[in-house]
Amino acid sequence: MIELYKQAQSRIPATISLPSHWLKSYEDFVTKNASSVTQIESALRSLTYIVPGRFRESELASETLHTSTLLISLYHTSLLRRHFPSPSPPPPQTRYTAFYSARSRLYSNSAILLQTIQYTELLCEMFFKRCGGDKARWRLVVVLEVIKAICRTIMFWVTGKRMVAEGPGAIRPNLPEPSSTGAEEEFGGDDEGAAADSNEERDYLRGERSKEWPMPRTKMTLPVLPSITSESITEYLASRVVSADDIKAAHHLVRKI
């Protein structure tokens, strides 16, 4: 009996470590296949437009799918922000919320709880109305609104009496583009295609050289300048403009009340 107790006690740590090991494996999968995960999330969101009216209880099933997709997307966004750089330059709202999320754990937890309630409140209302009627639904609404008010009050107090800017994890970081090495290796042995590409490139260069202007005295040639329009110049200059919000400190983007 004692030996069985010792064997069971020795297996408990291994059993407890299994969920963390599975979670770590899932996080590695998401970070290595970020683009594919984003496409899967988009496909799941598209299903919410197809499910309603297809079968009985379709409204509840559609809302459950939609809410689950939002929660998974929120988790994936927080996970990807740890491994990939944020958009450059990040929007002012992202800078502001990221600053206080990194500065205060209380602000970060309150913001995540607030966003989770906003994603799930409609599904919870539908479920409570179906199980307990309008009375249970309105009780749930009161409880959720009280929790949301507490979260906003905490965020208002942590930021020094500034207006609450919600949605710290709504914007995903820049994801790396999928590599095309596999496709290049698969079609790398096509000699005819490579020869055709080289011939087209040679003809293109020959046509470009015919447009070059020869200088009469030095006999040198000047290359053809690319066509530049006023719209392209305006777009280039506009992309380099620095606004007042870009140079402000993150905690100064929202004024105190």
C-alpha positions as a Markdown table, in Angstrom:
| # | Residue | x | y | z |
|---|---|---|---|---|
| 1 | Met | 0.0 | 0.0 | 0.0 |
| 2 | Ile | 2.8 | 2.4 | 0.8 |
| 3 | Glu | 4.6 | 1.5 | -2.4 |
| 4 | Leu | 1.4 | 2.3 | -4.4 |
| 5 | Tyr | 1.1 | 5.6 | -2.6 |
| 6 | Lys | 4.7 | 6.5 | -3.4 |
| 7 | Gln | 4.3 | 5.5 | -7.1 |
| 8 | Ala | 1.1 | 7.7 | -7.3 |
| 9 | Gln | 2.9 | 10.6 | -5.6 |
| 10 | Ser | 5.8 | 10.3 | -8.0 |
| 11 | Arg | 3.5 | 10.5 | -11.0 |
| 12 | Ile | 1.6 | 13.6 | -9.8 |
| 13 | Pro | 4.3 | 16.1 | -10.9 |
| 14 | Ala | 4.5 | 14.6 | -14.4 |
| 15 | Thr | 0.7 | 14.7 | -14.8 |
| 16 | Ile | 0.5 | 18.3 | -13.6 |
| 17 | Ser | 3.3 | 19.4 | -16.1 |
| 18 | Leu | 1.4 | 17.9 | -19.1 |
| 19 | Pro | -1.0 | 20.9 | -19.6 |
| 20 | Ser | 1.9 | 23.4 | -19.5 |
| 21 | His | 3.8 | 21.2 | -22.0 |
| 22 | Trp | 0.8 | 21.1 | -24.3 |
| 23 | Leu | 0.3 | 24.9 | -24.0 |
| 24 | Lys | 4.0 | 25.5 | -24.8 |
| 25 | Ser | 3.7 | 23.2 | -27.9 |
| 26 | Tyr | 0.6 | 25.1 | -29.0 |
| 27 | Glu | 2.4 | 28.5 | -28.6 |
| 28 | Asp | 5.3 | 27.3 | -30.7 |
| 29 | Phe | 2.9 | 26.1 | -33.4 |
| 30 | Val | 1.1 | 29.5 | -33.4 |
| 31 | Thr | 4.4 | 31.5 | -33.6 |
| 32 | Lys | 5.8 | 29.3 | -36.4 |
| 33 | Asn | 2.6 | 29.3 | -38.5 |
| 34 | Ala | 1.3 | 32.8 | -37.7 |
| 35 | Ser | 0.0 | 33.5 | -41.3 |
| 36 | Ser | -1.8 | 30.2 | -41.5 |
| 37 | Val | -3.4 | 30.7 | -38.1 |
| 38 | Thr | -4.6 | 34.2 | -39.2 |
| 39 | Gln | -6.2 | 32.6 | -42.3 |
| 40 | Ile | -7.9 | 30.0 | -40.2 |
| 41 | Glu | -9.4 | 32.7 | -37.9 |
| 42 | Ser | -10.7 | 34.5 | -41.0 |
| 43 | Ala | -12.3 | 31.3 | -42.2 |
| 44 | Leu | -14.0 | 30.7 | -38.9 |
| 45 | Arg | -15.4 | 34.3 | -38.9 |
| 46 | Ser | -16.8 | 33.7 | -42.3 |
| 47 | Leu | -18.7 | 30.7 | -41.0 |
| 48 | Thr | -20.7 | 32.9 | -38.7 |
| 49 | Tyr | -22.4 | 34.4 | -41.8 |
| 50 | Ile | -23.3 | 31.0 | -43.1 |
| 51 | Val | -24.5 | 29.2 | -40.0 |
| 52 | Pro | -27.6 | 31.3 | -39.1 |
| 53 | Gly | -30.8 | 29.8 | -40.4 |
| 54 | Arg | -29.2 | 26.5 | -41.5 |
| 55 | Phe | -30.5 | 24.4 | -38.5 |
| 56 | Arg | -32.3 | 24.6 | -35.2 |
| 57 | Glu | -30.7 | 26.8 | -32.5 |
| 58 | Ser | -28.5 | 28.3 | -35.2 |
| 59 | Glu | -28.4 | 31.7 | -33.5 |
| 60 | Leu | -26.8 | 30.4 | -30.3 |
| 61 | Ala | -24.4 | 28.2 | -32.3 |
| 62 | Ser | -23.4 | 31.1 | -34.5 |
| 63 | Glu | -22.8 | 33.5 | -31.6 |
| 64 | Thr | -20.9 | 30.7 | -29.8 |
| 65 | Leu | -18.6 | 30.3 | -32.8 |
| 66 | His | -18.2 | 34.1 | -33.2 |
| 67 | Thr | -17.4 | 34.6 | -29.5 |
| 68 | Ser | -14.9 | 31.7 | -29.4 |
| 69 | Thr | -13.2 | 33.0 | -32.5 |
| 70 | Leu | -12.8 | 36.5 | -30.9 |
| 71 | Leu | -11.4 | 35.0 | -27.7 |
| 72 | Ile | -8.9 | 32.8 | -29.6 |
| 73 | Ser | -7.9 | 35.8 | -31.7 |
| 74 | Leu | -7.3 | 37.9 | -28.6 |
| 75 | Tyr | -5.1 | 35.2 | -27.2 |
| 76 | His | -3.2 | 34.8 | -30.4 |
| 77 | Thr | -2.7 | 38.5 | -30.7 |
| 78 | Ser | -1.2 | 38.7 | -27.2 |
| 79 | Leu | 1.0 | 35.8 | -28.0 |
| 80 | Leu | 2.3 | 37.1 | -31.3 |
| 81 | Arg | 3.0 | 40.5 | -29.8 |
| 82 | Arg | 5.7 | 38.9 | -27.6 |
| 83 | His | 7.5 | 37.4 | -30.6 |
| 84 | Phe | 7.1 | 39.8 | -33.5 |
| 85 | Pro | 7.6 | 43.6 | -33.7 |
| 86 | Ser | 4.7 | 45.9 | -33.6 |
| 87 | Pro | 3.6 | 47.9 | -36.7 |
| 88 | Ser | 5.9 | 50.8 | -37.5 |
| 89 | Pro | 4.9 | 53.4 | -36.6 |
| 90 | Pro | 2.3 | 52.1 | -34.2 |
| 91 | Pro | -1.1 | 53.9 | -33.9 |
| 92 | Pro | -1.3 | 56.4 | -31.0 |
| 93 | Gln | -3.9 | 54.2 | -29.2 |
| 94 | Thr | -1.6 | 51.2 | -29.4 |
| 95 | Arg | 1.3 | 53.2 | -28.0 |
| 96 | Tyr | -0.8 | 54.6 | -25.2 |
| 97 | Thr | -2.3 | 51.3 | -24.1 |
| 98 | Ala | 0.9 | 49.4 | -24.5 |
| 99 | Phe | 2.7 | 51.9 | -22.3 |
| 100 | Tyr | 0.3 | 51.5 | -19.4 |
| 101 | Ser | 0.0 | 47.8 | -19.9 |
| 102 | Ala | 3.8 | 47.4 | -19.5 |
| 103 | Arg | 3.9 | 49.9 | -16.6 |
| 104 | Ser | 1.0 | 48.5 | -14.5 |
| 105 | Arg | -0.1 | 44.9 | -14.3 |
| 106 | Leu | -3.4 | 46.1 | -12.7 |
| 107 | Tyr | -4.1 | 48.2 | -15.8 |
| 108 | Ser | -3.3 | 45.2 | -18.1 |
| 109 | Asn | -5.5 | 42.7 | -16.2 |
| 110 | Ser | -8.4 | 45.2 | -16.1 |
| 111 | Ala | -8.1 | 45.9 | -19.8 |
| 112 | Ile | -8.1 | 42.2 | -20.7 |
| 113 | Leu | -11.0 | 41.5 | -18.4 |
| 114 | Leu | -13.0 | 44.4 | -19.9 |
| 115 | Gln | -12.3 | 43.3 | -23.4 |
| 116 | Thr | -13.2 | 39.7 | -22.6 |
| 117 | Ile | -16.6 | 40.8 | -21.1 |
| 118 | Gln | -17.3 | 42.8 | -24.2 |
| 119 | Tyr | -16.7 | 39.8 | -26.4 |
| 120 | Thr | -18.8 | 37.4 | -24.4 |
| 121 | Glu | -21.6 | 39.5 | -22.9 |
| 122 | Leu | -24.0 | 38.9 | -25.8 |
| 123 | Leu | -23.5 | 35.1 | -25.7 |
| 124 | Cys | -24.0 | 35.1 | -22.0 |
| 125 | Glu | -27.2 | 37.2 | -22.3 |
| 126 | Met | -28.6 | 34.8 | -24.9 |
| 127 | Phe | -27.8 | 31.8 | -22.7 |
| 128 | Phe | -29.3 | 33.2 | -19.5 |
| 129 | Lys | -32.4 | 34.4 | -21.3 |
| 130 | Arg | -32.9 | 30.9 | -22.7 |
| 131 | Cys | -32.4 | 29.2 | -19.3 |
| 132 | Gly | -34.0 | 31.7 | -16.9 |
| 133 | Gly | -35.9 | 34.2 | -18.9 |
| 134 | Asp | -35.7 | 38.0 | -19.0 |
| 135 | Lys | -35.3 | 38.3 | -15.2 |
| 136 | Ala | -32.1 | 36.2 | -15.2 |
| 137 | Arg | -30.9 | 38.1 | -18.3 |
| 138 | Trp | -31.3 | 41.5 | -16.7 |
| 139 | Arg | -29.6 | 40.3 | -13.5 |
| 140 | Leu | -26.6 | 39.2 | -15.6 |
| 141 | Val | -26.6 | 42.6 | -17.4 |
| 142 | Val | -26.4 | 44.4 | -14.1 |
| 143 | Val | -23.5 | 42.2 | -12.9 |
| 144 | Leu | -21.6 | 42.6 | -16.1 |
| 145 | Glu | -22.1 | 46.4 | -16.2 |
| 146 | Val | -20.9 | 46.7 | -12.6 |
| 147 | Ile | -17.7 | 44.7 | -13.4 |
| 148 | Lys | -17.1 | 46.8 | -16.5 |
| 149 | Ala | -17.5 | 50.0 | -14.5 |
| 150 | Ile | -15.0 | 48.7 | -11.9 |
| 151 | Cys | -12.5 | 47.9 | -14.6 |
| 152 | Arg | -12.9 | 51.3 | -16.2 |
| 153 | Thr | -12.5 | 53.0 | -12.9 |
| 154 | Ile | -9.3 | 51.1 | -12.2 |
| 155 | Met | -7.9 | 52.1 | -15.6 |
| 156 | Phe | -9.0 | 55.7 | -15.1 |
| 157 | Trp | -7.2 | 55.8 | -11.7 |
| 158 | Val | -4.0 | 54.0 | -12.9 |
| 159 | Thr | -3.6 | 56.4 | -15.9 |
| 160 | Gly | -3.8 | 59.5 | -13.6 |
| 161 | Lys | -7.5 | 60.4 | -14.4 |
| 162 | Arg | -7.3 | 60.1 | -18.1 |
| 163 | Met | -10.1 | 58.9 | -20.4 |
| 164 | Val | -10.1 | 55.1 | -20.9 |
| 165 | Ala | -8.8 | 53.9 | -24.2 |
| 166 | Glu | -9.9 | 50.3 | -24.7 |
| 167 | Gly | -8.6 | 47.6 | -26.9 |
| 168 | Pro | -4.9 | 47.1 | -26.1 |
| 169 | Gly | -4.7 | 43.9 | -28.1 |
| 170 | Ala | -6.8 | 44.7 | -31.1 |
| 171 | Ile | -3.9 | 45.4 | -33.5 |
| 172 | Arg | -1.6 | 42.5 | -34.5 |
| 173 | Pro | 2.1 | 42.9 | -35.0 |
| 174 | Asn | 3.8 | 42.6 | -38.4 |
| 175 | Leu | 3.9 | 38.9 | -39.4 |
| 176 | Pro | 6.7 | 37.5 | -41.5 |
| 177 | Glu | 5.7 | 36.5 | -45.0 |
| 178 | Pro | 5.8 | 32.7 | -45.7 |
| 179 | Ser | 9.0 | 31.7 | -47.4 |
| 180 | Ser | 8.8 | 30.5 | -51.0 |
| 181 | Thr | 11.9 | 28.3 | -50.8 |
| 182 | Gly | 9.9 | 25.1 | -51.1 |
| 183 | Ala | 8.2 | 26.3 | -54.3 |
| 184 | Glu | 11.6 | 27.4 | -55.7 |
| 185 | Glu | 13.1 | 24.0 | -55.0 |
| 186 | Glu | 10.1 | 22.2 | -56.5 |
| 187 | Phe | 10.3 | 24.2 | -59.8 |
| 188 | Gly | 14.0 | 24.8 | -59.8 |
| 189 | Gly | 14.7 | 22.0 | -62.3 |
| 190 | Asp | 12.6 | 23.5 | -65.1 |
| 191 | Asp | 15.4 | 24.4 | -67.6 |
| 192 | Glu | 13.0 | 25.6 | -70.3 |
| 193 | Gly | 11.3 | 28.0 | -68.0 |
| 194 | Ala | 14.6 | 29.4 | -66.8 |
| 195 | Ala | 15.8 | 29.8 | -70.4 |
| 196 | Ala | 12.6 | 31.6 | -71.3 |
| 197 | Asp | 12.9 | 34.0 | -68.3 |
| 198 | Ser | 16.5 | 34.8 | -69.2 |
| 199 | Asn | 15.5 | 35.5 | -72.9 |
| 200 | Glu | 12.7 | 37.9 | -71.7 |
| 201 | Glu | 15.1 | 39.6 | -69.4 |
| 202 | Arg | 17.7 | 40.0 | -72.2 |
| 203 | Asp | 15.1 | 41.5 | -74.5 |
| 204 | Tyr | 13.9 | 43.9 | -71.8 |
| 205 | Leu | 17.4 | 45.1 | -71.2 |
| 206 | Arg | 18.0 | 45.5 | -74.9 |
| 207 | Gly | 14.9 | 47.6 | -75.2 |
| 208 | Glu | 15.9 | 49.7 | -72.2 |
| 209 | Arg | 19.3 | 50.3 | -73.7 |
| 210 | Ser | 17.8 | 51.5 | -76.9 |
| 211 | Lys | 16.1 | 54.2 | -75.0 |
| 212 | Glu | 19.3 | 55.5 | -73.4 |
| 213 | Trp | 20.5 | 58.9 | -74.6 |
| 214 | Pro | 24.1 | 59.0 | -75.9 |
| 215 | Met | 26.1 | 62.1 | -75.1 |
| 216 | Pro | 27.7 | 63.5 | -78.2 |
| 217 | Arg | 31.1 | 64.6 | -76.8 |
| 218 | Thr | 31.9 | 61.8 | -74.3 |
| 219 | Lys | 30.0 | 59.1 | -76.2 |
| 220 | Met | 28.6 | 57.9 | -72.8 |
| 221 | Thr | 25.0 | 57.1 | -72.3 |
| 222 | Leu | 22.5 | 58.3 | -69.7 |
| 223 | Pro | 19.9 | 55.9 | -68.3 |
| 224 | Val | 16.3 | 56.5 | -68.7 |
| 225 | Leu | 14.8 | 58.3 | -65.7 |
| 226 | Pro | 11.7 | 56.6 | -64.1 |
| 227 | Ser | 8.4 | 58.3 | -64.7 |
| 228 | Ile | 7.6 | 60.5 | -61.8 |
| 229 | Thr | 4.2 | 62.1 | -61.3 |
| 230 | Ser | 3.0 | 64.7 | -58.8 |
| 231 | Glu | 0.8 | 62.0 | -57.1 |
| 232 | Ser | 3.8 | 59.7 | -56.4 |
| 233 | Ile | 5.8 | 62.6 | -55.0 |
| 234 | Thr | 2.9 | 63.7 | -52.8 |
| 235 | Glu | 2.4 | 60.1 | -51.5 |
| 236 | Tyr | 6.1 | 59.8 | -50.8 |
| 237 | Leu | 6.3 | 63.1 | -48.9 |
| 238 | Ala | 3.1 | 62.3 | -47.0 |
| 239 | Ser | 4.5 | 59.0 | -45.8 |
| 240 | Arg | 7.5 | 60.9 | -44.3 |
| 241 | Val | 5.5 | 63.5 | -42.5 |
| 242 | Val | 5.8 | 63.4 | -38.7 |
| 243 | Ser | 2.7 | 64.5 | -36.8 |
| 244 | Ala | 2.5 | 65.9 | -33.2 |
| 245 | Asp | 1.3 | 62.6 | -31.9 |
| 246 | Asp | 4.4 | 60.8 | -33.3 |
| 247 | Ile | 6.8 | 62.8 | -31.1 |
| 248 | Lys | 4.7 | 63.0 | -28.0 |
| 249 | Ala | 5.4 | 60.7 | -25.1 |
| 250 | Ala | 3.0 | 57.8 | -24.8 |
| 251 | His | 1.4 | 59.0 | -21.6 |
| 252 | His | 0.8 | 62.5 | -23.0 |
| 253 | Leu | -1.3 | 61.3 | -25.9 |
| 254 | Val | -4.5 | 61.5 | -23.7 |
| 255 | Arg | -5.1 | 64.6 | -21.6 |
| 256 | Lys | -6.0 | 64.5 | -18.0 |
| 257 | Ile | -9.5 | 65.4 | -17.0 |
